[in-house]
Amino acid sequence: MSLDALPKAVRPDGRLRLVIFDCDGVLIDSEGPSCRLVAQELRQIGLDYGDEEAVQRLAGRALTRIKVEAEAETGRKLPDDWATIVQYKLVDLMREEARVIDGAHDMLTAVIGLDLPVRVGSNSSIAEMDVKFARTGLDRFVADRVHSARDMGKPKPDPAVYLHAAETEGVPADECVVLEDTDTGASAARAAGMACVLLRPLDLPAPDWPGLFRIGHLSEFAPFLERIQAAQAAYGARS
């Protein structure tokens, strides 16, 4: 694979300037409770999603898209404000059930210790993320550096939330690395022209394209970034 096929963030002759995190499944362990709540709502219109099936089918999906697909599958019309109503329920749920992903505190400490700025780009609303981060103590890492694709009206796989995060930081898109856990989010990073690291057990399938990397645990992420920085520093010293 040619180096030219990679975003500059991960190339030895490039520069890594910003790390952008997805929220759910990367920093916050909320996919299970959230998907179960949405499945409960969908069962009311005849979609018989079991709780485990719901996680597989709904994780990382925007509520607006879920609504459109549920209506098409059942032939039943949901209220126009269905996504908003469910979003309010999710905020209430996360006040009680949001948990931190194992290793997130240490990982964020290590990434910031590499002198890398961080931002969050999520399909969750700002209101929901505020509750999640406050409950788990992650707010001290990401306060005022959070961006919502839902609130923008452009949920992933639209790249808008990642492009907005980079623009706000004043960093070119190809000098960013995104940490994601879903194919939907990874597709958004790819569409933004950003490098992406996929947090997923290595025995599970994943897309294969230039600029997509894999880790199985958050403890691997900061060392990955450190290796990139070291390669870029060595290249700069030779130039």
C-alpha positions in Angstrom: 0.0 0.0 0.0 1.4 3.4 -1.0 1.9 5.9 1.8 0.0 8.4 -0.4 -3.1 6.4 0.2 -3.0 7.2 4.0 -4.2 10.3 5.7 -1.3 12.5 6.8 -2.1 11.9 10.5 -0.6 8.4 10.3 2.1 8.9 7.7 5.8 9.2 8.7 6.0 12.4 6.6 2.8 13.7 8.0 1.6 15.3 11.2 -0.9 14.0 13.8 -2.6 17.0 15.4 -6.0 16.0 16.7 -7.7 12.9 18.2 -11.5 12.6 17.9 -13.4 10.0 19.9 -16.8 8.5 19.3 -18.7 8.4 22.6 -20.8 5.2 22.9 -18.8 2.0 22.8 -15.5 3.9 22.9 -15.7 6.1 26.1 -19.1 5.2 27.5 -20.6 1.7 27.9 -24.1 2.6 27.0 -24.8 0.7 23.8 -26.6 -2.2 25.7 -29.0 -0.2 27.8 -29.6 2.3 25.0 -30.4 -0.4 22.4 -32.6 -2.3 24.8 -34.6 0.9 25.4 -35.0 1.5 21.7 -36.0 -2.1 21.1 -38.6 -1.8 23.8 -40.1 1.2 21.9 -40.0 -0.7 18.6 -41.7 -3.7 20.0 -44.8 -1.5 20.6 -45.2 -1.3 16.8 -44.6 -4.9 16.1 -40.9 -5.2 15.6 -39.9 -8.2 17.7 -36.3 -7.3 18.5 -34.8 -9.3 21.4 -32.4 -7.4 23.6 -29.2 -9.0 22.2 -30.4 -8.7 18.6 -31.1 -5.0 19.3 -27.5 -4.4 20.2 -26.3 -6.0 17.0 -28.8 -4.2 14.8 -29.1 -0.8 16.4 -25.7 0.1 17.9 -24.3 3.3 16.4 -27.5 4.0 14.4 -29.2 7.3 14.4 -32.7 7.4 15.9 -34.0 9.2 12.8 -32.7 6.4 10.6 -34.1 3.7 12.9 -37.5 5.4 12.7 -37.5 5.5 8.9 -36.5 1.8 8.6 -39.0 0.7 11.3 -41.8 2.4 9.5 -40.8 0.8 6.2 -40.6 -2.7 7.8 -43.9 -2.6 9.6 -45.9 -0.3 7.4 -46.9 1.7 10.5 -46.3 5.4 11.1 -44.5 6.5 14.2 -45.1 10.0 15.6 -43.1 12.8 13.9 -41.4 13.5 17.2 -40.7 9.8 18.0 -36.9 10.3 17.8 -37.0 13.3 20.2 -39.2 11.4 22.7 -36.9 8.4 22.7 -33.9 10.8 23.0 -35.4 12.3 26.2 -35.9 8.7 27.6 -32.3 7.9 26.8 -31.1 11.0 28.7 -33.0 9.8 31.8 -31.7 6.3 31.4 -28.1 7.4 31.2 -28.4 9.4 34.4 -28.7 6.0 36.1 -27.0 3.5 33.8 -24.1 5.1 32.0 -20.8 3.3 32.7 -17.3 4.1 31.6 -15.6 1.7 29.1 -12.8 -0.2 30.8 -9.6 1.7 30.5 -11.1 5.0 29.3 -9.8 7.2 32.1 -6.2 5.9 31.8 -6.3 6.1 28.0 -7.5 9.7 28.0 -4.8 10.6 30.5 -2.2 9.0 28.3 -3.4 10.6 25.1 -3.5 14.1 26.6 0.0 13.3 28.0 1.2 13.0 24.5 0.3 16.7 24.1 -2.5 15.8 21.7 -5.8 17.8 21.8 -9.0 15.6 22.0 -12.6 16.1 20.9 -15.7 13.9 20.8 -18.0 13.4 17.8 -21.1 11.3 18.5 -24.5 10.5 17.2 -25.8 11.1 20.8 -27.2 14.5 21.7 -25.2 17.1 23.7 -27.8 16.7 26.5 -27.2 12.9 26.6 -23.4 13.2 26.5 -23.4 15.8 29.3 -25.2 13.3 31.5 -23.0 10.4 30.5 -19.7 12.3 31.0 -20.8 13.8 34.3 -21.9 10.5 35.7 -18.6 8.7 34.7 -16.2 11.6 35.5 -15.0 11.9 31.9 -16.3 15.5 31.8 -12.9 16.6 33.2 -11.3 15.4 30.0 -13.8 16.5 27.3 -15.7 19.5 28.7 -16.6 22.0 26.0 -14.9 19.8 23.4 -18.0 17.7 22.5 -19.9 17.7 19.2 -23.3 16.1 18.4 -24.1 14.8 14.9 -27.7 14.4 16.1 -28.0 18.1 17.1 -26.4 19.0 13.8 -29.1 17.0 12.0 -26.4 15.1 10.2 -25.9 11.7 11.9 -23.1 9.3 11.0 -22.2 7.9 8.5 -22.4 11.6 7.4 -18.9 12.9 8.1 -20.2 16.4 9.2 -19.6 16.0 12.9 -16.0 14.9 12.4 -15.3 17.7 9.9 -16.9 20.2 12.3 -14.7 19.0 15.2 -11.6 19.4 13.1 -12.6 22.8 11.8 -13.3 24.0 15.4 -9.8 22.9 16.4 -8.4 24.5 13.3 -6.8 21.3 12.1 -7.0 19.8 8.5 -9.2 16.6 8.4 -6.3 14.4 7.2 -4.3 15.3 10.3 -6.9 13.8 12.6 -7.2 10.3 14.0 -10.7 9.0 15.0 -11.3 6.2 17.5 -14.6 4.3 16.6 -16.3 1.1 17.4 -18.9 0.8 14.7 -18.8 0.4 10.9 -21.1 3.4 10.7 -18.7 5.6 12.6 -15.7 4.3 10.8 -17.4 5.1 7.5 -18.0 8.7 8.7 -14.3 9.0 9.5 -13.3 7.6 6.1 -15.7 10.0 4.3 -14.1 12.9 6.3 -10.7 11.9 5.0 -9.5 11.0 8.5 -7.5 8.0 9.7 -9.6 5.7 11.9 -8.8 3.2 14.7 -11.5 0.6 15.2 -11.9 -0.6 18.8 -13.2 -4.2 18.3 -12.1 -7.7 19.3 -9.7 -8.9 16.7 -11.6 -12.1 16.0 -14.6 -10.1 14.7 -14.9 -8.9 11.1 -14.2 -5.4 10.1 -13.9 -3.3 6.9 -10.6 -3.2 5.1 -9.5 0.1 3.6 -6.4 2.3 3.8 -6.2 4.3 7.0 -8.3 1.9 9.1 -6.5 0.3 12.0 -7.6 -2.2 14.7 -7.1 -2.4 18.4 -8.8 -4.9 20.8 -8.6 -2.8 24.0 -8.3 0.9 24.9 -4.9 0.3 26.5 -3.5 -0.2 23.0 -4.6 3.2 21.7 -2.1 5.7 23.3 0.9 3.4 22.4 -0.4 3.4 18.8 -0.4 7.2 18.7 3.0 7.3 20.4 4.5 5.1 17.7 3.0 7.5 15.0 4.5 10.5 16.8 7.9 8.8 17.1 7.9 7.9 13.4 7.0 11.5 12.4 9.6 12.9 14.7 12.3 10.6 13.2 11.3 11.5 9.7 11.4 15.2 10.5 14.9 14.8 12.0 16.1 13.2 8.8 14.6 15.8 6.5 
